[in-house]
Amino acid sequence: MDLRKRFNNKHVVITGAAQGIGFEIACHFAREGALLSLLDLNTTILDIAAEKIKQLSPKVYTHYTDISVKEQVEQAVSAAEHLQPIDILINNAGIAFETPFLEIEEKEWQKIMDVNLKGMFLVSQSVCRFMAKRMKGVVVNMSSKNGQDGEFGYAHYNASKAGVIMLTKTMALELAHLNIRVNAVAPGYIQTPLSETIDSPEFTANFVESYIPMNRVGKPQEIAPLFLFLAGEESSFITGQVFVADGGQLAGQKPGQNLTGAL
Ligand SMILES: NC(=O)c1ccc[n+]([C@@H]2O[C@H](COP(=O)([O-])OP(=O)(O)OC[C@H]3O[C@@H](n4cnc5c(N)ncnc54)[C@H](O)[C@@H]3O)[C@@H](O)[C@H]2O)c1
């Protein structure tokens, strides 16, 4: 046991940890001595991810779980809690795809809501019932810049991520007296397998040029530390808040090329 590590022997449950931002969050907690329970529905990449994370910390357990299915969630959370009481929940798993508003089919709307919002609710309720008995716990939810500011072609995704913000605030209100803090992180455009599947390099370059003041996309390594901050003692008086990391996108309109000369 290395007492200098920030999350020494803390039990952290992370959903969607097999790749992208969730994987990076898991690596960051592993370096800080945490015991990890990783939930993901993609068994192949979860096994590969767990092997990599074990090189940073040996205490890594995997639970093959579709977070939108209540029975699977309850089974995984019970197994994790049985291993060691859960201290921290990171609700990261989410999906996105583009559909023009007038063409969204009911099953597409349902799919996004089932994973991004209902799944987060199911995992949170299951974990927080254990935390409530101990009067101790921390939850950090993954929202998005799109939960505060719409994006063309993503009505279902934007609505789900706005829902995450209200879920976060209401959980924070109801669980504060049980000594459970709940906050959310809202990243802007981050380069991950998800964004690479959706967008071509040309689209990404145009998007950056048009909308991101810092003139680049973000990296998962620039998001993970925010989760550790919100899960740790440094944020002990913070609850019900949303932390944006978006390269300045939400600060306001980026000037078009023909306006920059005026500055
Ligand atoms: N990449 C971005 O630009 C960006 C921006 C803002 C917010 N986010 C959010 O961050 C989170 C992670 O995004 P990412 O870009 O790393 O995505 P990703 O697709 O690279 O990784 C998501 C992980 O979640 C898992 N997952 C998906 N559905 C699941 C389910 N039903 N049950 C369990 N696991 C499931 C996937 O298997 C995958 O391992 C998502 O909630 C996403 O909405 C991403």
The ligand as an SDF file (V2000), in Angstrom:
LIG
                    3D

 44 48  0  0  0  0  0  0  0  0999 V2000
  -15.7510   12.1040  -27.4970 N   0  0  0  0  0  0  0  0  0  0  0  0
  -16.3500   13.2680  -27.2950 C   0  0  0  0  0  0  0  0  0  0  0  0
  -16.1370   14.2470  -28.0500 O   0  0  0  0  0  0  0  0  0  0  0  0
  -17.2910   13.4600  -26.1210 C   0  0  0  0  0  0  0  0  0  0  0  0
  -17.6880   14.7620  -25.7910 C   0  0  0  0  0  0  0  0  0  0  0  0
  -18.5510   14.9560  -24.7160 C   0  0  0  0  0  0  0  0  0  0  0  0
  -19.0290   13.8720  -24.0020 C   0  0  0  0  0  0  0  0  0  0  0  0
  -18.6400   12.6100  -24.3480 N   0  0  0  0  0  0  0  0  0  0  0  0
  -19.1730   11.5010  -23.5700 C   0  0  0  0  0  0  0  0  0  0  0  0
  -18.1090   10.7920  -22.9650 O   0  0  0  0  0  0  0  0  0  0  0  0
  -18.4780    9.4220  -22.7950 C   0  0  0  0  0  0  0  0  0  0  0  0
  -17.4090    8.5400  -23.4110 C   0  0  0  0  0  0  0  0  0  0  0  0
  -17.2860    8.8990  -24.7670 O   0  0  0  0  0  0  0  0  0  0  0  0
  -16.1010    8.3650  -25.6800 P   0  0  0  0  0  0  0  0  0  0  0  0
  -15.9350    9.3840  -26.7570 O   0  0  0  0  0  0  0  0  0  0  0  0
  -14.9450    7.9400  -24.8530 O   0  0  0  0  0  0  0  0  0  0  0  0
  -16.8550    7.0910  -26.3260 O   0  0  0  0  0  0  0  0  0  0  0  0
  -16.3190    5.6640  -26.8050 P   0  0  0  0  0  0  0  0  0  0  0  0
  -17.3300    5.1040  -27.7400 O   0  0  0  0  0  0  0  0  0  0  0  0
  -14.9230    5.7760  -27.2890 O   0  0  0  0  0  0  0  0  0  0  0  0
  -16.3660    4.8240  -25.4400 O   0  0  0  0  0  0  0  0  0  0  0  0
  -17.6100    4.5570  -24.8370 C   0  0  0  0  0  0  0  0  0  0  0  0
  -17.5330    3.2450  -24.0710 C   0  0  0  0  0  0  0  0  0  0  0  0
  -18.8340    3.0020  -23.5130 O   0  0  0  0  0  0  0  0  0  0  0  0
  -19.1870    1.6430  -23.7530 C   0  0  0  0  0  0  0  0  0  0  0  0
  -20.6530    1.5050  -23.8080 N   0  0  0  0  0  0  0  0  0  0  0  0
  -21.4920    1.9760  -24.7750 C   0  0  0  0  0  0  0  0  0  0  0  0
  -22.7530    1.5880  -24.5110 N   0  0  0  0  0  0  0  0  0  0  0  0
  -22.7050    0.8880  -23.3500 C   0  0  0  0  0  0  0  0  0  0  0  0
  -23.7010    0.2060  -22.5750 C   0  0  0  0  0  0  0  0  0  0  0  0
  -24.9920    0.1620  -22.9540 N   0  0  0  0  0  0  0  0  0  0  0  0
  -23.3010   -0.4240  -21.4530 N   0  0  0  0  0  0  0  0  0  0  0  0
  -22.0010   -0.4180  -21.0650 C   0  0  0  0  0  0  0  0  0  0  0  0
  -21.0190    0.1930  -21.7700 N   0  0  0  0  0  0  0  0  0  0  0  0
  -21.3790    0.8260  -22.8940 C   0  0  0  0  0  0  0  0  0  0  0  0
  -18.5350    1.3090  -25.0920 C   0  0  0  0  0  0  0  0  0  0  0  0
  -18.3940   -0.0940  -25.2890 O   0  0  0  0  0  0  0  0  0  0  0  0
  -17.2070    2.0510  -24.9620 C   0  0  0  0  0  0  0  0  0  0  0  0
  -16.2290    1.2460  -24.3430 O   0  0  0  0  0  0  0  0  0  0  0  0
  -19.8590    9.2930  -23.4360 C   0  0  0  0  0  0  0  0  0  0  0  0
  -20.8580    9.3980  -22.4300 O   0  0  0  0  0  0  0  0  0  0  0  0
  -19.9310   10.4680  -24.3730 C   0  0  0  0  0  0  0  0  0  0  0  0
  -21.2550   10.8810  -24.6420 O   0  0  0  0  0  0  0  0  0  0  0  0
  -17.7760   12.3820  -25.3910 C   0  0  0  0  0  0  0  0  0  0  0  0
  1  2  1  0
  2  3  2  0
  2  4  1  0
  4  5  1  0
  4 44  2  0
  5  6  2  0
  6  7  1  0
  7  8  2  0
  8  9  1  0
  8 44  1  0
  9 10  1  0
  9 42  1  0
 10 11  1  0
 11 12  1  0
 11 40  1  0
 12 13  1  0
 13 14  1  0
 14 15  2  0
 14 16  1  0
 14 17  1  0
 17 18  1  0
 18 19  2  0
 18 20  1  0
 18 21  1  0
 21 22  1  0
 22 23  1  0
 23 24  1  0
 23 38  1  0
 24 25  1  0
 25 26  1  0
 25 36  1  0
 26 27  1  0
 26 35  1  0
 27 28  2  0
 28 29  1  0
 29 30  1  0
 29 35  2  0
 30 31  1  0
 30 32  2  0
 32 33  1  0
 33 34  2  0
 34 35  1  0
 36 37  1  0
 36 38  1  0
 38 39  1  0
 40 41  1  0
 40 42  1  0
 42 43  1  0
M  CHG  2   8   1  16  -1
M  END
$$$$
